[in-house]
Amino acid sequence: MRLLVVEDQKDLCDIIVRKLKSEGYGVDACNSGEDAEDYINGTEYDAVLLDIMLPGKTGIGLLKDMRARGNLTPVILL
């Protein structure tokens, strides 16, 4: 299972990624909505863990854009 973690607080992001990887998940991580958009457009994910309050493009804005483009990847909002 391939996951994308989008969290702007580096320490929290590192903890989440480390735990998910220890459970056997394939994980990519980034720290902004703009970077997340690039990851999502370039890779197919089984789920996205998405922080709501991100610098630049917010998590809600990113989710709206994903859905507008027909991307139905499950998203868990943090």
VEXDREN-2710 file (C-alpha; in Angstrom, 1 decimal):
% VEXDREN-2710
k/r/px/py/pz
1/MET/0.0/0.0/0.0
2/ARG/1.4/3.4/-1.0
3/LEU/0.6/6.4/1.1
4/LEU/1.4/10.1/0.9
5/VAL/1.8/12.1/4.1
6/VAL/1.4/15.9/3.8
7/GLU/2.4/17.7/7.0
8/ASP/4.2/21.0/7.4
9/GLN/5.5/20.3/11.0
10/LYS/8.7/18.3/10.2
11/ASP/8.9/16.5/13.6
12/LEU/5.3/15.3/13.3
13/CYS/5.8/14.3/9.7
14/ASP/8.9/12.3/10.6
15/ILE/7.1/10.5/13.4
16/ILE/4.1/9.6/11.2
17/VAL/6.3/8.4/8.3
18/ARG/8.6/6.3/10.6
19/LYS/5.6/4.6/12.2
20/LEU/3.9/3.9/8.9
21/LYS/7.1/2.5/7.4
22/SER/7.6/0.3/10.4
23/GLU/4.2/-1.2/9.7
24/GLY/5.2/-2.0/6.2
25/TYR/3.6/0.8/4.2
26/GLY/5.4/2.5/1.3
27/VAL/5.4/6.2/2.2
28/ASP/6.2/9.5/0.5
29/ALA/6.1/12.7/2.4
30/CYS/6.1/16.4/1.7
31/ASN/5.5/19.7/3.6
32/SER/3.3/21.9/1.4
33/GLY/0.1/21.7/-0.7
34/GLU/2.1/22.7/-3.8
35/ASP/4.5/19.8/-3.3
36/ALA/1.7/17.4/-2.6
37/GLU/0.0/18.4/-5.8
38/ASP/3.2/17.4/-7.7
39/TYR/3.4/14.0/-5.9
40/ILE/-0.3/13.3/-6.5
41/ASN/0.0/14.1/-10.2
42/GLY/3.1/11.9/-10.6
43/THR/2.3/8.9/-8.5
44/GLU/-0.8/6.8/-7.7
45/TYR/-1.5/6.5/-4.0
46/ASP/-3.8/4.3/-2.1
47/ALA/-4.5/7.0/0.5
48/VAL/-3.3/10.5/1.5
49/LEU/-2.9/11.7/5.0
50/LEU/-3.4/15.5/4.6
51/ASP/-2.9/18.3/7.1
52/ILE/-5.6/20.9/6.8
53/MET/-3.5/23.9/7.7
54/LEU/-0.6/24.0/5.2
55/PRO/1.5/27.0/4.0
56/GLY/0.4/28.2/0.6
57/LYS/-2.3/25.9/-0.7
58/THR/-4.3/24.5/2.2
59/GLY/-5.2/20.9/2.7
60/ILE/-8.9/21.7/2.0
61/GLY/-7.9/23.5/-1.2
62/LEU/-5.8/20.6/-2.3
63/LEU/-8.6/18.1/-1.6
64/LYS/-11.1/20.3/-3.6
65/ASP/-8.7/20.4/-6.5
66/MET/-8.2/16.6/-6.4
67/ARG/-11.9/16.0/-6.5
68/ALA/-12.5/18.5/-9.2
69/ARG/-10.0/16.6/-11.4
70/GLY/-11.8/13.3/-10.6
71/ASN/-9.1/12.0/-8.2
72/LEU/-11.0/9.8/-5.8
73/THR/-8.0/8.7/-3.7
74/PRO/-9.1/8.3/-0.1
75/VAL/-8.0/11.2/2.1
76/ILE/-7.6/11.4/5.9
77/LEU/-7.6/15.0/7.1
78/LEU/-5.2/15.7/10.0
END
